[in-house]
Amino acid sequence: MNTIKHCEWCGSGTSNFIYRFIFEPEYTLFLKSRMINIHDRQRQCVYLEDGREFEYTFLQPNDTAIYITEALPHIFCSERCVDNYLEKHSIFTGNSIHEKTAIHSLKQDGYFVPGIVEPRKVSHREDECTQCAKSFPNISKLFRAFLIKSIEEVRGNLNDGPSHGADIIQSDISQENPYGTFYHLYFNQPMTPLDKKVTFCSNECSFDFSVKNNCMVMFKDNVMKGVSAIISPVTKKINEGLSNRYVFSPQIFR
């Protein structure tokens, strides 16, 4: 029986899903810049006129190179959704930027401009999913799971605002859904992750694990612009309440 996974971008379920690593460059090097004295392809670095050295991870089109520190696996249903994701986050920096500088960081400017690479094109490991035991490609995605002591459901609306006292508050309330539910999550203090190391091949498996073990799973999510994200036993309820097509979409950790 084929495994069905849902696209993290459009929410469609398919057995022909694909993994892609999403990364956020720390900086971009413009290899045509006259400020670069030496380009050492073997060591994957450049030396600027002022003596500074900058390493890079990948060569890119248009005579650029990027340096990254992490790449996270995400699931898409098709190359079209990969392209749509990249187009959504694209930004035009100008064709002559290399005349002004040799290096630039959109991340430091406050922009999230991701890149994507196929697992077969980069060195990676195969991790075993804690929930389903199937292998999946990984480089640097880490997970932590926290045991939930209790969950309280409180009906409310957009004007109420969440009540205080809970360790984490989630809800399915929005401008489009002004009446809904606040979910108050309580944990033993201090909050400490489970002793068991966990890793998951998909948001579906993170959700199934959270329901089975009554816990909250935390991880970094690059589909959601590199935020700390959480999946809990109420994740599916929240997305259904918000009418999200992708019912396993994580919530932002606040």
C-alpha positions in Angstrom: 0.0 0.0 0.0 1.4 3.4 -1.0 2.0 6.0 1.6 0.0 9.2 1.2 1.7 12.5 2.3 0.4 16.0 1.9 2.2 18.8 0.2 3.3 21.4 2.7 2.7 24.1 0.2 -0.8 23.4 -1.3 -2.1 20.6 1.0 -2.7 18.1 -1.7 -2.3 14.4 -0.8 -0.3 12.1 -3.0 1.7 8.9 -3.0 4.2 10.6 -5.4 5.4 13.2 -3.0 8.9 14.5 -3.2 11.4 15.7 -0.7 13.3 19.0 -1.2 15.8 20.7 1.1 14.9 24.3 1.7 17.7 26.6 2.8 18.1 30.3 3.6 21.4 31.7 2.4 23.4 33.6 5.1 24.9 35.7 2.2 25.4 35.8 -1.5 28.7 36.4 -3.3 28.7 38.2 -6.6 31.6 36.5 -8.4 31.7 39.2 -11.2 32.5 41.9 -8.7 35.7 43.7 -9.2 36.1 43.7 -5.4 37.0 40.0 -5.5 40.7 39.4 -6.0 40.8 35.6 -6.0 38.2 32.9 -6.5 39.4 29.6 -5.2 37.1 27.0 -6.6 38.9 24.1 -5.0 38.5 25.5 -1.5 35.1 27.1 -2.4 36.0 30.6 -1.2 36.8 34.1 -2.4 39.3 36.7 -1.2 38.3 40.3 -1.4 40.5 43.4 -2.1 40.6 44.2 1.6 41.9 40.7 2.5 38.7 39.2 3.8 37.9 35.6 3.0 34.4 34.3 2.5 33.5 30.6 2.0 30.5 29.5 -0.1 28.5 26.3 -0.2 27.0 26.3 -3.7 27.7 27.9 -7.0 24.5 29.5 -8.3 23.4 30.7 -11.8 24.3 34.2 -12.9 27.8 34.1 -11.5 26.8 34.0 -7.8 27.6 31.7 -4.9 25.8 31.3 -1.6 26.8 30.2 1.9 24.3 28.3 4.0 24.5 26.7 7.5 21.4 24.5 7.4 19.0 22.8 5.0 15.7 21.4 6.1 13.7 18.6 4.4 10.1 19.5 3.3 7.5 17.6 1.3 6.0 18.9 -2.0 3.5 17.2 -4.3 5.1 18.3 -7.5 7.8 20.5 -9.1 5.0 23.0 -9.9 4.5 23.5 -6.1 8.3 23.9 -5.7 8.3 26.6 -8.3 5.2 28.3 -6.8 6.9 28.3 -3.4 10.1 29.9 -4.7 8.2 32.4 -6.8 6.2 33.5 -3.7 9.4 34.4 -1.9 11.5 35.7 -4.8 12.8 39.3 -4.7 14.5 41.4 -7.4 17.9 42.8 -6.3 18.9 44.5 -9.6 21.3 43.3 -12.3 24.1 45.7 -11.4 24.4 44.9 -7.7 27.8 43.3 -8.3 29.1 46.7 -9.3 28.4 48.0 -5.8 29.4 45.1 -3.6 30.9 41.6 -3.6 28.7 40.3 -0.8 25.2 40.9 0.3 22.8 39.3 2.9 19.1 39.6 2.3 18.7 37.7 5.6 20.3 40.5 7.5 18.1 43.0 5.6 15.1 41.2 7.1 14.0 39.3 4.0 13.3 35.5 3.8 14.5 34.5 0.3 14.9 30.7 0.3 16.5 28.3 -2.1 15.8 24.6 -2.8 17.9 21.7 -3.7 17.1 18.0 -4.5 18.5 15.5 -2.0 20.3 13.6 -4.7 22.4 16.7 -5.4 23.8 17.2 -1.9 25.4 15.1 0.8 22.9 14.0 3.4 22.0 11.2 5.7 18.9 9.0 5.8 17.1 9.2 9.2 14.5 6.8 10.5 11.2 8.3 11.4 10.3 7.7 15.1 6.6 7.3 14.2 6.5 5.2 11.0 10.1 3.8 10.9 10.5 4.8 7.3 13.7 6.5 6.2 13.8 10.1 4.9 16.6 12.5 3.8 17.9 14.9 6.4 20.8 17.3 6.9 20.1 19.5 9.9 16.4 19.3 10.9 16.0 18.7 14.6 13.0 17.9 16.7 12.1 18.2 20.4 9.0 16.7 22.1 7.5 18.0 25.3 4.9 16.0 27.4 1.6 17.9 27.8 0.1 17.8 31.3 -3.3 19.0 30.1 -5.2 20.8 27.4 -8.2 23.1 28.1 -10.6 24.2 25.4 -12.2 27.7 25.8 -14.7 29.1 23.4 -14.1 32.7 22.4 -14.0 35.3 19.7 -11.6 37.7 18.0 -12.3 40.5 20.5 -11.8 38.4 23.6 -8.1 37.8 23.4 -6.6 34.7 25.1 -6.8 34.4 28.8 -3.6 34.2 30.9 -2.2 31.3 32.8 -1.6 28.7 30.2 2.0 27.8 29.2 1.1 27.9 25.4 -2.1 29.2 23.9 -3.2 28.2 20.4 -6.5 29.0 18.6 -8.5 28.6 15.4 -9.7 32.2 15.6 -8.8 34.7 12.8 -10.3 37.6 10.9 -12.1 35.1 8.6 -13.1 32.9 11.6 -13.8 35.4 14.4 -15.6 32.8 16.7 -13.8 29.7 17.7 -11.7 28.0 20.3 -8.6 28.8 22.4 -6.6 25.8 23.3 -4.7 26.2 26.6 -1.7 23.9 26.8 -0.1 23.2 30.2 3.2 21.5 30.9 5.2 20.3 33.9 7.6 23.0 34.9 10.3 23.6 34.0 9.5 22.5 30.4 12.0 19.9 29.4 12.0 17.7 26.3 11.5 14.0 26.4 14.6 11.9 27.0 13.8 10.0 23.9 15.4 11.4 20.7 12.7 11.9 18.1 12.8 12.6 14.3 9.9 12.7 11.9 9.6 12.2 8.1 6.6 14.4 7.8 4.2 16.7 9.6 1.7 13.8 9.5 4.0 11.6 11.6 4.8 14.5 14.0 1.0 14.9 14.5 0.4 11.1 14.9 3.2 11.0 17.5 1.8 14.0 19.4 -1.6 12.4 19.6 -0.3 9.0 20.6 2.0 10.4 23.3 0.1 13.5 24.3 3.0 15.8 23.6 4.0 18.9 21.6 6.6 18.5 18.9 8.8 21.6 18.1 11.0 22.2 15.1 12.2 24.8 12.7 10.0 25.2 9.5 11.3 26.8 6.3 8.0 26.6 4.5 6.9 29.0 7.2 9.8 31.4 6.7 12.2 29.8 9.1 10.1 30.1 12.3 10.1 27.8 15.3 6.9 25.7 14.7 4.9 23.4 16.8 2.6 20.4 16.2 0.3 19.2 19.0 -2.8 17.0 19.4 -5.0 20.0 18.5 -3.1 20.9 15.3 -5.7 19.2 13.0 -8.6 20.8 14.9 -7.0 24.3 14.5 -6.4 23.9 10.8 -10.0 22.6 10.2 -11.4 25.5 12.2 -9.3 27.9 10.1 -10.5 26.1 6.9 -6.9 25.4 5.9 -6.6 22.9 3.2 -3.4 21.6 4.7 -4.7 20.2 8.0 -1.2 19.2 9.3 0.2 22.7 9.0 2.2 23.6 12.1 1.5 26.6 14.3 4.1 29.3 15.0 5.6 29.0 18.4 5.1 32.3 20.2 
